[in-house]
């Protein structure tokens, strides 16, 4: 559970970062 949550959090962060860079 913790591992999955951690992975999801990192994924969300990377996506947000990419969106910021693109925009």
mmCIF entry with sequence, helices, sheets and N, C-alpha, C, O atoms, coordinates in Angstrom:
data_MODEL
# 
_entry.id   MODEL 
# 
_entity.id                         1 
_entity.type                       polymer 
_entity.pdbx_number_of_molecules   1 
# 
_entity_poly.entity_id                      1 
_entity_poly.type                           'polypeptide(L)' 
_entity_poly.nstd_linkage                   no 
_entity_poly.nstd_monomer                   no 
_entity_poly.pdbx_seq_one_letter_code       
;(UNK)(UNK)(UNK)(UNK)(UNK)(UNK)(UNK)(UNK)(UNK)(UNK)(UNK)(UNK)(UNK)(UNK)(UNK)(UNK)
(UNK)(UNK)(UNK)(UNK)(UNK)(UNK)(UNK)
;
_entity_poly.pdbx_seq_one_letter_code_can   XXXXXXXXXXXXXXXXXXXXXXX 
_entity_poly.pdbx_strand_id                 A 
# 
loop_
_entity_poly_seq.entity_id 
_entity_poly_seq.num 
_entity_poly_seq.mon_id 
_entity_poly_seq.hetero 
1 1  UNK n 
1 2  UNK n 
1 3  UNK n 
1 4  UNK n 
1 5  UNK n 
1 6  UNK n 
1 7  UNK n 
1 8  UNK n 
1 9  UNK n 
1 10 UNK n 
1 11 UNK n 
1 12 UNK n 
1 13 UNK n 
1 14 UNK n 
1 15 UNK n 
1 16 UNK n 
1 17 UNK n 
1 18 UNK n 
1 19 UNK n 
1 20 UNK n 
1 21 UNK n 
1 22 UNK n 
1 23 UNK n 
# 
_struct_asym.id          A 
_struct_asym.entity_id   1 
# 
_struct_conf.conf_type_id            HELX_P 
_struct_conf.id                      HELX_P1 
_struct_conf.pdbx_PDB_helix_id       AA1 
_struct_conf.beg_label_comp_id       UNK 
_struct_conf.beg_label_asym_id       A 
_struct_conf.beg_label_seq_id        2 
_struct_conf.pdbx_beg_PDB_ins_code   ? 
_struct_conf.end_label_comp_id       UNK 
_struct_conf.end_label_asym_id       A 
_struct_conf.end_label_seq_id        22 
_struct_conf.pdbx_end_PDB_ins_code   ? 
_struct_conf.beg_auth_comp_id        UNK 
_struct_conf.beg_auth_asym_id        A 
_struct_conf.beg_auth_seq_id         2 
_struct_conf.end_auth_comp_id        UNK 
_struct_conf.end_auth_asym_id        A 
_struct_conf.end_auth_seq_id         22 
_struct_conf.pdbx_PDB_helix_class    1 
_struct_conf.details                 ? 
_struct_conf.pdbx_PDB_helix_length   21 
# 
_struct_conf_type.id          HELX_P 
_struct_conf_type.criteria    ? 
_struct_conf_type.reference   ? 
# 
loop_
_atom_site.group_PDB 
_atom_site.id 
_atom_site.type_symbol 
_atom_site.label_atom_id 
_atom_site.label_alt_id 
_atom_site.label_comp_id 
_atom_site.label_asym_id 
_atom_site.label_entity_id 
_atom_site.label_seq_id 
_atom_site.pdbx_PDB_ins_code 
_atom_site.Cartn_x 
_atom_site.Cartn_y 
_atom_site.Cartn_z 
_atom_site.occupancy 
_atom_site.B_iso_or_equiv 
_atom_site.pdbx_formal_charge 
_atom_site.auth_seq_id 
_atom_site.auth_comp_id 
_atom_site.auth_asym_id 
_atom_site.auth_atom_id 
_atom_site.pdbx_PDB_model_num 
ATOM 1  N N  . UNK A 1 1  ? 0.851 -1.198 0.000   1.00 0.00 ? 1  UNK A N  1 
ATOM 2  C CA . UNK A 1 1  ? 0.000 0.000  0.000   1.00 0.00 ? 1  UNK A CA 1 
ATOM 3  C C  . UNK A 1 1  ? 0.887 1.248  0.000   1.00 0.00 ? 1  UNK A C  1 
ATOM 4  O O  . UNK A 1 1  ? 0.738 2.137  -0.839  1.00 0.00 ? 1  UNK A O  1 
ATOM 5  N N  . UNK A 1 2  ? 1.806 1.289  0.957   1.00 0.00 ? 2  UNK A N  1 
ATOM 6  C CA . UNK A 1 2  ? 2.675 2.470  1.065   1.00 0.00 ? 2  UNK A CA 1 
ATOM 7  C C  . UNK A 1 2  ? 3.492 2.645  -0.216  1.00 0.00 ? 2  UNK A C  1 
ATOM 8  O O  . UNK A 1 2  ? 3.677 3.756  -0.712  1.00 0.00 ? 2  UNK A O  1 
ATOM 9  N N  . UNK A 1 3  ? 3.969 1.521  -0.730  1.00 0.00 ? 3  UNK A N  1 
ATOM 10 C CA . UNK A 1 3  ? 4.787 1.570  -1.938  1.00 0.00 ? 3  UNK A CA 1 
ATOM 11 C C  . UNK A 1 3  ? 3.977 2.159  -3.092  1.00 0.00 ? 3  UNK A C  1 
ATOM 12 O O  . UNK A 1 3  ? 4.453 3.025  -3.826  1.00 0.00 ? 3  UNK A O  1 
ATOM 13 N N  . UNK A 1 4  ? 2.752 1.674  -3.233  1.00 0.00 ? 4  UNK A N  1 
ATOM 14 C CA . UNK A 1 4  ? 1.884 2.141  -4.311  1.00 0.00 ? 4  UNK A CA 1 
ATOM 15 C C  . UNK A 1 4  ? 1.609 3.633  -4.167  1.00 0.00 ? 4  UNK A C  1 
ATOM 16 O O  . UNK A 1 4  ? 1.679 4.388  -5.137  1.00 0.00 ? 4  UNK A O  1 
ATOM 17 N N  . UNK A 1 5  ? 1.295 4.042  -2.946  1.00 0.00 ? 5  UNK A N  1 
ATOM 18 C CA . UNK A 1 5  ? 0.995 5.454  -2.689  1.00 0.00 ? 5  UNK A CA 1 
ATOM 19 C C  . UNK A 1 5  ? 2.213 6.308  -3.035  1.00 0.00 ? 5  UNK A C  1 
ATOM 20 O O  . UNK A 1 5  ? 2.090 7.383  -3.623  1.00 0.00 ? 5  UNK A O  1 
ATOM 21 N N  . UNK A 1 6  ? 3.377 5.814  -2.662  1.00 0.00 ? 6  UNK A N  1 
ATOM 22 C CA . UNK A 1 6  ? 4.610 6.556  -2.927  1.00 0.00 ? 6  UNK A CA 1 
ATOM 23 C C  . UNK A 1 6  ? 4.816 6.702  -4.434  1.00 0.00 ? 6  UNK A C  1 
ATOM 24 O O  . UNK A 1 6  ? 5.165 7.779  -4.918  1.00 0.00 ? 6  UNK A O  1 
ATOM 25 N N  . UNK A 1 7  ? 4.599 5.612  -5.169  1.00 0.00 ? 7  UNK A N  1 
ATOM 26 C CA . UNK A 1 7  ? 4.764 5.626  -6.618  1.00 0.00 ? 7  UNK A CA 1 
ATOM 27 C C  . UNK A 1 7  ? 3.781 6.620  -7.240  1.00 0.00 ? 7  UNK A C  1 
ATOM 28 O O  . UNK A 1 7  ? 4.147 7.400  -8.120  1.00 0.00 ? 7  UNK A O  1 
ATOM 29 N N  . UNK A 1 8  ? 2.530 6.584  -6.773  1.00 0.00 ? 8  UNK A N  1 
ATOM 30 C CA . UNK A 1 8  ? 1.503 7.479  -7.299  1.00 0.00 ? 8  UNK A CA 1 
ATOM 31 C C  . UNK A 1 8  ? 1.876 8.924  -7.038  1.00 0.00 ? 8  UNK A C  1 
ATOM 32 O O  . UNK A 1 8  ? 1.693 9.785  -7.898  1.00 0.00 ? 8  UNK A O  1 
ATOM 33 N N  . UNK A 1 9  ? 2.402 9.190  -5.847  1.00 0.00 ? 9  UNK A N  1 
ATOM 34 C CA . UNK A 1 9  ? 2.776 10.553 -5.483  1.00 0.00 ? 9  UNK A CA 1 
ATOM 35 C C  . UNK A 1 9  ? 3.884 11.053 -6.408  1.00 0.00 ? 9  UNK A C  1 
ATOM 36 O O  . UNK A 1 9  ? 3.817 12.170 -6.920  1.00 0.00 ? 9  UNK A O  1 
ATOM 37 N N  . UNK A 1 10 ? 4.895 10.224 -6.615  1.00 0.00 ? 10 UNK A N  1 
ATOM 38 C CA . UNK A 1 10 ? 6.008 10.607 -7.494  1.00 0.00 ? 10 UNK A CA 1 
ATOM 39 C C  . UNK A 1 10 ? 5.489 10.846 -8.906  1.00 0.00 ? 10 UNK A C  1 
ATOM 40 O O  . UNK A 1 10 ? 5.895 11.801 -9.568  1.00 0.00 ? 10 UNK A O  1 
ATOM 41 N N  . UNK A 1 11 ? 4.583 9.972  -9.371  1.00 0.00 ? 11 UNK A N  1 
ATOM 42 C CA . UNK A 1 11 ? 4.019 10.106 -10.711 1.00 0.00 ? 11 UNK A CA 1 
ATOM 43 C C  . UNK A 1 11 ? 3.268 11.423 -10.837 1.00 0.00 ? 11 UNK A C  1 
ATOM 44 O O  . UNK A 1 11 ? 3.431 12.142 -11.823 1.00 0.00 ? 11 UNK A O  1 
ATOM 45 N N  . UNK A 1 12 ? 2.443 11.743 -9.840  1.00 0.00 ? 12 UNK A N  1 
ATOM 46 C CA . UNK A 1 12 ? 1.671 12.985 -9.862  1.00 0.00 ? 12 UNK A CA 1 
ATOM 47 C C  . UNK A 1 12 ? 2.608 14.184 -9.893  1.00 0.00 ? 12 UNK A C  1 
ATOM 48 O O  . UNK A 1 12 ? 2.370 15.149 -10.620 1.00 0.00 ? 12 UNK A O  1 
ATOM 49 N N  . UNK A 1 13 ? 3.665 14.119 -9.108  1.00 0.00 ? 13 UNK A N  1 
ATOM 50 C CA . UNK A 1 13 ? 4.630 15.225 -9.056  1.00 0.00 ? 13 UNK A CA 1 
ATOM 51 C C  . UNK A 1 13 ? 5.291 15.418 -10.409 1.00 0.00 ? 13 UNK A C  1 
ATOM 52 O O  . UNK A 1 13 ? 5.403 16.546 -10.888 1.00 0.00 ? 13 UNK A O  1 
ATOM 53 N N  . UNK A 1 14 ? 5.730 14.327 -11.033 1.00 0.00 ? 14 UNK A N  1 
ATOM 54 C CA . UNK A 1 14 ? 6.403 14.417 -12.323 1.00 0.00 ? 14 UNK A CA 1 
ATOM 55 C C  . UNK A 1 14 ? 5.453 14.966 -13.380 1.00 0.00 ? 14 UNK A C  1 
ATOM 56 O O  . UNK A 1 14 ? 5.854 15.772 -14.219 1.00 0.00 ? 14 UNK A O  1 
ATOM 57 N N  . UNK A 1 15 ? 4.190 14.528 -13.340 1.00 0.00 ? 15 UNK A N  1 
ATOM 58 C CA . UNK A 1 15 ? 3.195 15.008 -14.300 1.00 0.00 ? 15 UNK A CA 1 
ATOM 59 C C  . UNK A 1 15 ? 2.984 16.504 -14.116 1.00 0.00 ? 15 UNK A C  1 
ATOM 60 O O  . UNK A 1 15 ? 2.928 17.256 -15.089 1.00 0.00 ? 15 UNK A O  1 
ATOM 61 N N  . UNK A 1 16 ? 2.866 16.929 -12.866 1.00 0.00 ? 16 UNK A N  1 
ATOM 62 C CA . UNK A 1 16 ? 2.654 18.346 -12.576 1.00 0.00 ? 16 UNK A CA 1 
ATOM 63 C C  . UNK A 1 16 ? 3.851 19.151 -13.072 1.00 0.00 ? 16 UNK A C  1 
ATOM 64 O O  . UNK A 1 16 ? 3.689 20.232 -13.637 1.00 0.00 ? 16 UNK A O  1 
ATOM 65 N N  . UNK A 1 17 ? 5.043 18.621 -12.858 1.00 0.00 ? 17 UNK A N  1 
ATOM 66 C CA . UNK A 1 17 ? 6.263 19.306 -13.282 1.00 0.00 ? 17 UNK A CA 1 
ATOM 67 C C  . UNK A 1 17 ? 6.278 19.432 -14.805 1.00 0.00 ? 17 UNK A C  1 
ATOM 68 O O  . UNK A 1 17 ? 6.589 20.499 -15.335 1.00 0.00 ? 17 UNK A O  1 
ATOM 69 N N  . UNK A 1 18 ? 5.946 18.356 -15.507 1.00 0.00 ? 18 UNK A N  1 
ATOM 70 C CA . UNK A 1 18 ? 5.924 18.384 -16.968 1.00 0.00 ? 18 UNK A CA 1 
ATOM 71 C C  . UNK A 1 18 ? 4.908 19.405 -17.470 1.00 0.00 ? 18 UNK A C  1 
ATOM 72 O O  . UNK A 1 18 ? 5.178 20.141 -18.419 1.00 0.00 ? 18 UNK A O  1 
ATOM 73 N N  . UNK A 1 19 ? 3.742 19.447 -16.831 1.00 0.00 ? 19 UNK A N  1 
ATOM 74 C CA . UNK A 1 19 ? 2.706 20.401 -17.242 1.00 0.00 ? 19 UNK A CA 1 
ATOM 75 C C  . UNK A 1 19 ? 3.221 21.824 -17.089 1.00 0.00 ? 19 UNK A C  1 
ATOM 76 O O  . UNK A 1 19 ? 2.989 22.667 -17.955 1.00 0.00 ? 19 UNK A O  1 
ATOM 77 N N  . UNK A 1 20 ? 3.917 22.091 -15.995 1.00 0.00 ? 20 UNK A N  1 
ATOM 78 C CA . UNK A 1 20 ? 4.463 23.428 -15.747 1.00 0.00 ? 20 UNK A CA 1 
ATOM 79 C C  . UNK A 1 20 ? 5.472 23.788 -16.828 1.00 0.00 ? 20 UNK A C  1 
ATOM 80 O O  . UNK A 1 20 ? 5.485 24.913 -17.327 1.00 0.00 ? 20 UNK A O  1 
ATOM 81 N N  . UNK A 1 21 ? 6.312 22.831 -17.185 1.00 0.00 ? 21 UNK A N  1 
ATOM 82 C CA . UNK A 1 21 ? 7.345 23.081 -18.194 1.00 0.00 ? 21 UNK A CA 1 
ATOM 83 C C  . UNK A 1 21 ? 6.694 23.342 -19.552 1.00 0.00 ? 21 UNK A C  1 
ATOM 84 O O  . UNK A 1 21 ? 7.083 24.267 -20.266 1.00 0.00 ? 21 UNK A O  1 
ATOM 85 N N  . UNK A 1 22 ? 5.703 22.522 -19.904 1.00 0.00 ? 22 UNK A N  1 
ATOM 86 C CA . UNK A 1 22 ? 5.026 22.668 -21.193 1.00 0.00 ? 22 UNK A CA 1 
ATOM 87 C C  . UNK A 1 22 ? 4.284 24.000 -21.247 1.00 0.00 ? 22 UNK A C  1 
ATOM 88 O O  . UNK A 1 22 ? 4.337 24.714 -22.248 1.00 0.00 ? 22 UNK A O  1 
ATOM 89 N N  . UNK A 1 23 ? 3.586 24.325 -20.146 1.00 0.00 ? 23 UNK A N  1 
ATOM 90 C CA . UNK A 1 23 ? 2.824 25.575 -20.117 1.00 0.00 ? 23 UNK A CA 1 
ATOM 91 C C  . UNK A 1 23 ? 3.769 26.703 -19.739 1.00 0.00 ? 23 UNK A C  1 
ATOM 92 O O  . UNK A 1 23 ? 3.348 27.856 -19.651 1.00 0.00 ? 23 UNK A O  1 
# 
